[in-house]
Amino acid sequence: MSNAYIVDIISIKGDFVMTKMIAGQALVKVLEDWGVDHVYGIPGGSINHTVEGLYLEKDKMKYIQVRHEEVGAIAASADAKFTGKIGVAFGSAGPGATHLFNGLYDAKMDHVPVLALIGQVPQASMNTNYFQEMDETPMFSDVAIYNKQVTTADQIPYVVNQAIKEAYRQKGVAVVILPENLTSEEIDYAPTKTPLTVADNFKQSVDPKAVDDTLKMIKEAKHPLIYAGRGLLGARDTLSKFSEQFNIPVMNSVPATGVISTDHPNFIGTTGRLGTKSGFEAIQNADLILFLASEYPFANFWPQDTKMIQVNNNPYDIGKRIDVDYAVIADAKSYLQAMIDSGESRPKDAWLEANQENKKNWDKWLDQLADDDSDGLNAESVTKKIAEMAGPNDTYAVDTGNVSEWGVRGLPMNKNQRFAISGLFATMGFGLPGGIAGALSVPDGQAWSLSGDGGFSMVVQDILTQVRYGLPVINVVFSNDRFGFIWYEQMQTKQHFYGVDLNDADWAKVSEGLGGIGFTVKSIKDLDEVFAKIKDLQASGNKKPIVIDAKIKQDDPVATAFMPLDSQKYGEDTAEGFAKQYHIDRKQQPSLEELLRSKEN
């Protein structure tokens, strides 16, 4: 190593020691001050001295060499979703930078803090049509809430520090563009004086009138419902207490899975295509919805005559999706606590009991699917085995597609498990990178990734990353040889099935070829045997990633955005036809409307 890179103390400024180092190393020290302990990326000519900084700080900062920058950016977003702490990824100028976009847009759409460090050609070569030169600032203008190109080496620590603060403050993507000649310059560096408190301690006082007004609306409602979003993650106890005190059933958005324990008696699932029967029917029969800390994009499909109380700390989100009857601009946790502190309550009634029974019936149906492989392996059998093996601190990274439905419906979130999905951007290929993030960010839990064969094939090369860093992620591939989510859409719109079929592949052998451990399962018996082997591997201290290639049948999973099972509302022919299509026994799965009629009469 050249002596030019050896750090030595040269002066003291105030209470801070000034040291000589290259700006690339100073950049990494700023990350360390903010509690970042790993960074994803691939080296390149225009980012080399940032990589040199990672080398010089390798005792404190882990560099994770991914095999595609997209994987690094998605993993950085998943880091933020699992922990709330900023995720960091880098890419070199040109293709390295453009490869980051899927992960960065995922972070933007789901409002999580991510820092992207972007290489740029040396300043002397800019504006000369140089190799891999791009005008990167406008390129990132849409995805970033903070987007700066540094102009001197000395300002690099300052700009990176500001970028991280803005990523946290605005809950989004911060971009810092780094001309390579500047990161290689030696500068005088001192740690920033900025207080490095990154916890979100935001509390907004709740207007007492809003408490009084919404209490009145809740008491007047016959069928109130809570719909909770990601903004309430970390407020499980408060949400549960409110639900219990006022005896109101709780639903959550898919990205907010785990905001209330999935085994809480008042939890009834979610709505939309990825949801539950109990969730769909509750929305259809509610007369008041408490829309909390969410910008659920499909709320405009809810019944328009339902009264709506929306609570959000961002005024822009109020009424963005659906007209509201009462707006509370406040932190949702603070609002719920104020409601609890009022001492008011609402008695348990037929509405809550019917919703609880409806959810129990739904869960029993999923169990029946999980226990039946007479006509091929059901996806529910796989998620049931994961649930049986899951530990209290496990992380689940769930890909886009039908696998999202199976994950949301079958994974337990009843202890300290953590769930991450590409919510609003819905990029395929999220699962495997998210598994890497889970293993790195939550090392005391088992990291799981759940993918369809379509999404898995997009990022399978990064099993190599899991192998390289000894990350024993359990990667579950639901293989049915088609893009199932799009197959369903083509069926619904009566199109020809075109472009949705996939070549079969042996993902277990692929995993073995990449250095991992592979298993193939085709039955419940196979699942039992393979999961027993995995437990043995865990007991022996396994550090290799595992791929389970689950060959499931091609049955279309029931889409819960519209479930016309109430014959009085939709007609007997429609209700019976829908039940037959998805093998639903209407005697075992009466509609919520039927349950309500029996309890209210």
Solvent accessible surface area in square Angstrom, and as a share of the most:
residue,aa,sasa,rsa
1,M,136,0.61
2,S,61,0.40
3,N,124,0.63
4,A,61,0.47
5,Y,45,0.17
6,I,104,0.53
7,V,57,0.33
8,D,77,0.40
9,I,119,0.60
10,I,81,0.41
11,S,52,0.34
12,I,124,0.63
13,K,138,0.58
14,G,65,0.63
15,D,138,0.71
16,F,51,0.21
17,V,60,0.35
18,M,30,0.13
19,T,19,0.11
20,K,61,0.26
21,M,3,0.01
22,I,4,0.02
23,A,0,0.00
24,G,0,0.00
25,Q,8,0.03
26,A,0,0.00
27,L,1,0.00
28,V,0,0.00
29,K,42,0.18
30,V,3,0.01
31,L,1,0.01
32,E,34,0.15
33,D,55,0.29
34,W,16,0.06
35,G,34,0.33
36,V,11,0.06
37,D,78,0.41
38,H,17,0.08
39,V,1,0.00
40,Y,0,0.00
41,G,1,0.01
42,I,45,0.23
43,P,62,0.39
44,G,19,0.18
45,G,58,0.56
46,S,9,0.06
47,I,1,0.00
48,N,71,0.36
49,H,45,0.20
50,T,2,0.01
51,V,29,0.17
52,E,33,0.15
53,G,0,0.00
54,L,6,0.03
55,Y,104,0.39
56,L,44,0.22
57,E,11,0.05
58,K,117,0.49
59,D,138,0.72
60,K,133,0.56
61,M,2,0.01
62,K,98,0.42
63,Y,52,0.20
64,I,0,0.00
65,Q,42,0.19
66,V,1,0.01
67,R,113,0.41
68,H,55,0.25
69,E,15,0.07
70,E,29,0.13
71,V,1,0.00
72,G,1,0.01
73,A,0,0.00
74,I,0,0.00
75,A,0,0.00
76,A,0,0.00
77,S,0,0.00
78,A,0,0.00
79,D,7,0.04
80,A,3,0.02
81,K,16,0.07
82,F,10,0.04
83,T,44,0.26
84,G,47,0.45
85,K,89,0.38
86,I,10,0.05
87,G,2,0.02
88,V,1,0.00
89,A,0,0.00
90,F,0,0.00
91,G,0,0.00
92,S,11,0.07
93,A,0,0.00
94,G,3,0.03
95,P,65,0.41
96,G,3,0.03
97,A,0,0.00
98,T,52,0.30
99,H,74,0.33
100,L,0,0.00
101,F,41,0.17
102,N,56,0.29
103,G,0,0.00
104,L,0,0.00
105,Y,47,0.18
106,D,0,0.00
107,A,0,0.00
108,K,65,0.28
109,M,65,0.29
110,D,8,0.04
111,H,90,0.40
112,V,4,0.02
113,P,11,0.07
114,V,0,0.00
115,L,0,0.00
116,A,0,0.00
117,L,1,0.01
118,I,0,0.00
119,G,0,0.00
120,Q,2,0.01
121,V,5,0.03
122,P,44,0.27
123,Q,67,0.30
124,A,100,0.77
125,S,19,0.12
126,M,41,0.18
127,N,144,0.74
128,T,79,0.46
129,N,152,0.78
130,Y,106,0.40
131,F,154,0.64
132,Q,67,0.30
133,E,42,0.19
134,M,67,0.30
135,D,109,0.56
136,E,1,0.01
137,T,51,0.30
138,P,77,0.49
139,M,43,0.19
140,F,0,0.00
141,S,69,0.45
142,D,91,0.47
143,V,2,0.01
144,A,16,0.12
145,I,65,0.33
146,Y,29,0.11
147,N,29,0.15
148,K,102,0.43
149,Q,53,0.24
150,V,0,0.00
151,T,83,0.48
152,T,64,0.37
153,A,4,0.03
154,D,101,0.52
155,Q,54,0.24
156,I,0,0.00
157,P,18,0.11
158,Y,139,0.53
159,V,13,0.07
160,V,0,0.00
161,N,6,0.03
162,Q,41,0.18
163,A,0,0.00
164,I,0,0.00
165,K,61,0.26
166,E,33,0.15
167,A,0,0.00
168,Y,36,0.14
169,R,167,0.61
170,Q,74,0.33
171,K,91,0.39
172,G,3,0.03
173,V,0,0.00
174,A,0,0.00
175,V,0,0.00
176,V,0,0.00
177,I,0,0.00
178,L,1,0.00
179,P,0,0.00
180,E,19,0.08
181,N,49,0.25
182,L,6,0.03
183,T,1,0.01
184,S,38,0.25
185,E,79,0.36
186,E,91,0.41
187,I,8,0.04
188,D,64,0.33
189,Y,10,0.04
190,A,29,0.23
191,P,58,0.36
192,T,38,0.22
193,K,151,0.64
194,T,35,0.20
195,P,109,0.69
196,L,61,0.30
197,T,97,0.57
198,V,49,0.28
199,A,67,0.52
200,D,98,0.51
201,N,106,0.54
202,F,89,0.37
203,K,135,0.57
204,Q,56,0.25
205,S,106,0.69
206,V,25,0.14
207,D,83,0.43
208,P,101,0.63
209,K,127,0.54
210,A,6,0.05
211,V,14,0.08
212,D,91,0.47
213,D,38,0.20
214,T,0,0.00
215,L,15,0.07
216,K,127,0.54
217,M,37,0.16
218,I,0,0.00
219,K,102,0.43
220,E,106,0.47
221,A,14,0.11
222,K,154,0.65
223,H,32,0.14
224,P,0,0.00
225,L,0,0.00
226,I,0,0.00
227,Y,0,0.00
228,A,0,0.00
229,G,0,0.00
230,R,61,0.22
231,G,54,0.52
232,L,1,0.00
233,L,69,0.34
234,G,76,0.73
235,A,5,0.04
236,R,56,0.20
237,D,120,0.62
238,T,13,0.08
239,L,0,0.00
240,S,16,0.10
241,K,97,0.41
242,F,0,0.00
243,S,0,0.00
244,E,87,0.39
245,Q,32,0.14
246,F,0,0.00
247,N,28,0.14
248,I,0,0.00
249,P,0,0.00
250,V,0,0.00
251,M,0,0.00
252,N,3,0.02
253,S,5,0.03
254,V,16,0.09
255,P,19,0.12
256,A,0,0.00
257,T,9,0.05
258,G,8,0.07
259,V,1,0.01
260,I,0,0.00
261,S,14,0.09
262,T,33,0.19
263,D,96,0.50
264,H,25,0.11
265,P,90,0.57
266,N,7,0.04
267,F,20,0.08
268,I,0,0.00
269,G,4,0.04
270,T,2,0.01
271,T,11,0.06
272,G,14,0.13
273,R,38,0.14
274,L,33,0.16
275,G,0,0.00
276,T,7,0.04
277,K,1,0.00
278,S,0,0.00
279,G,0,0.00
280,F,9,0.04
281,E,3,0.02
282,A,0,0.00
283,I,1,0.01
284,Q,56,0.25
285,N,29,0.15
286,A,9,0.07
287,D,54,0.28
288,L,2,0.01
289,I,0,0.00
290,L,0,0.00
291,F,1,0.00
292,L,0,0.00
293,A,16,0.12
294,S,10,0.06
295,E,24,0.11
296,Y,22,0.09
297,P,44,0.27
298,F,113,0.47
299,A,0,0.00
300,N,76,0.39
301,F,152,0.63
302,W,10,0.04
303,P,30,0.19
304,Q,126,0.56
305,D,130,0.67
306,T,11,0.07
307,K,108,0.46
308,M,0,0.00
309,I,0,0.00
310,Q,2,0.01
311,V,0,0.00
312,N,10,0.05
313,N,73,0.37
314,N,61,0.31
315,P,81,0.51
316,Y,159,0.61
317,D,15,0.08
318,I,35,0.18
319,G,32,0.31
320,K,70,0.30
321,R,66,0.24
322,I,13,0.07
323,D,124,0.64
324,V,41,0.23
325,D,85,0.44
326,Y,52,0.20
327,A,46,0.36
328,V,5,0.03
329,I,81,0.41
330,A,1,0.00
331,D,20,0.10
332,A,4,0.03
333,K,74,0.31
334,S,18,0.12
335,Y,0,0.00
336,L,0,0.00
337,Q,75,0.33
338,A,28,0.21
339,M,0,0.00
340,I,21,0.11
341,D,101,0.52
342,S,46,0.30
343,G,64,0.61
344,E,64,0.29
345,S,63,0.40
346,R,17,0.06
347,P,105,0.66
348,K,114,0.48
349,D,42,0.22
350,A,24,0.19
351,W,3,0.01
352,L,2,0.01
353,E,72,0.32
354,A,0,0.00
355,N,0,0.00
356,Q,26,0.11
357,E,63,0.28
358,N,0,0.00
359,K,24,0.10
360,K,125,0.53
361,N,18,0.09
362,W,3,0.01
363,D,56,0.29
364,K,125,0.53
365,W,17,0.06
366,L,19,0.09
367,D,68,0.35
368,Q,90,0.40
369,L,41,0.20
370,A,5,0.04
371,D,91,0.47
372,D,67,0.35
373,D,48,0.25
374,S,102,0.66
375,D,110,0.57
376,G,27,0.26
377,L,2,0.01
378,N,14,0.07
379,A,5,0.04
380,E,25,0.11
381,S,3,0.02
382,V,0,0.00
383,T,4,0.02
384,K,65,0.28
385,K,36,0.15
386,I,0,0.00
387,A,34,0.27
388,E,108,0.48
389,M,29,0.13
390,A,23,0.18
391,G,19,0.19
392,P,72,0.45
393,N,40,0.20
394,D,5,0.03
395,T,2,0.01
396,Y,0,0.00
397,A,1,0.00
398,V,0,0.00
399,D,0,0.00
400,T,28,0.16
401,G,12,0.11
402,N,13,0.07
403,V,3,0.02
404,S,5,0.03
405,E,1,0.00
406,W,16,0.06
407,G,0,0.00
408,V,19,0.11
409,R,31,0.11
410,G,26,0.25
411,L,6,0.03
412,P,20,0.13
413,M,6,0.03
414,N,47,0.24
415,K,120,0.51
416,N,79,0.41
417,Q,12,0.06
418,R,73,0.27
419,F,11,0.05
420,A,2,0.01
421,I,8,0.04
422,S,4,0.03
423,G,25,0.24
424,L,49,0.25
425,F,72,0.30
426,A,46,0.36
427,T,10,0.06
428,M,54,0.24
429,G,0,0.00
430,F,0,0.00
431,G,0,0.00
432,L,0,0.00
433,P,0,0.00
434,G,0,0.00
435,G,1,0.01
436,I,0,0.00
437,A,0,0.00
438,G,1,0.01
439,A,15,0.12
440,L,24,0.12
441,S,30,0.19
442,V,4,0.02
443,P,107,0.67
444,D,107,0.55
445,G,18,0.17
446,Q,33,0.15
447,A,4,0.03
448,W,1,0.00
449,S,1,0.00
450,L,0,0.00
451,S,1,0.00
452,G,17,0.16
453,D,9,0.04
454,G,6,0.05
455,G,2,0.02
456,F,1,0.00
457,S,53,0.34
458,M,102,0.46
459,V,2,0.01
460,V,24,0.14
461,Q,53,0.23
462,D,0,0.00
463,I,0,0.00
464,L,49,0.24
465,T,1,0.01
466,Q,0,0.00
467,V,48,0.28
468,R,139,0.51
469,Y,53,0.20
470,G,26,0.25
471,L,13,0.06
472,P,42,0.27
473,V,0,0.00
474,I,1,0.01
475,N,0,0.00
476,V,1,0.00
477,V,0,0.00
478,F,2,0.01
479,S,4,0.02
480,N,14,0.07
481,D,47,0.24
482,R,30,0.11
483,F,58,0.24
484,G,9,0.08
485,F,50,0.21
486,I,76,0.39
487,W,44,0.15
488,Y,28,0.10
489,E,76,0.34
490,Q,20,0.09
491,M,54,0.24
492,Q,103,0.46
493,T,89,0.52
494,K,184,0.78
495,Q,103,0.46
496,H,165,0.73
497,F,103,0.43
498,Y,186,0.71
499,G,55,0.53
500,V,8,0.05
501,D,108,0.56
502,L,42,0.21
503,N,141,0.72
504,D,95,0.49
505,A,33,0.26
506,D,60,0.31
507,W,27,0.09
508,A,8,0.06
509,K,140,0.59
510,V,53,0.30
511,S,0,0.00
512,E,96,0.43
513,G,70,0.67
514,L,41,0.20
515,G,29,0.28
516,G,9,0.08
517,I,35,0.18
518,G,10,0.10
519,F,32,0.13
520,T,52,0.30
521,V,0,0.00
522,K,128,0.54
523,S,30,0.20
524,I,43,0.22
525,K,136,0.58
526,D,40,0.21
527,L,1,0.00
528,D,67,0.35
529,E,80,0.36
530,V,11,0.06
531,F,4,0.02
532,A,53,0.41
533,K,110,0.47
534,I,0,0.00
535,K,110,0.46
536,D,99,0.51
537,L,46,0.23
538,Q,72,0.32
539,A,93,0.72
540,S,91,0.59
541,G,47,0.45
542,N,26,0.13
543,K,136,0.57
544,K,103,0.44
545,P,0,0.00
546,I,2,0.01
547,V,0,0.00
548,I,0,0.00
549,D,0,0.00
550,A,0,0.00
551,K,44,0.19
552,I,14,0.07
553,K,49,0.21
554,Q,84,0.37
555,D,69,0.36
556,D,27,0.14
557,P,14,0.09
558,V,6,0.03
559,A,5,0.04
560,T,0,0.00
561,A,58,0.45
562,F,112,0.47
563,M,1,0.01
564,P,4,0.03
565,L,2,0.01
566,D,3,0.02
567,S,33,0.21
568,Q,138,0.61
569,K,100,0.42
570,Y,56,0.21
571,G,31,0.30
572,E,94,0.42
573,D,127,0.66
574,T,63,0.37
575,A,0,0.00
576,E,62,0.28
577,G,41,0.40
578,F,26,0.11
579,A,2,0.02
580,K,138,0.59
581,Q,95,0.42
582,Y,19,0.07
583,H,132,0.59
584,I,12,0.06
585,D,64,0.33
586,R,52,0.19
587,K,190,0.81
588,Q,96,0.43
589,Q,5,0.02
590,P,26,0.16
591,S,0,0.00
592,L,0,0.00
593,E,15,0.07
594,E,67,0.30
595,L,12,0.06
596,L,9,0.05
597,R,77,0.28
598,S,82,0.53
599,K,75,0.32
600,E,95,0.43
601,N,156,0.80
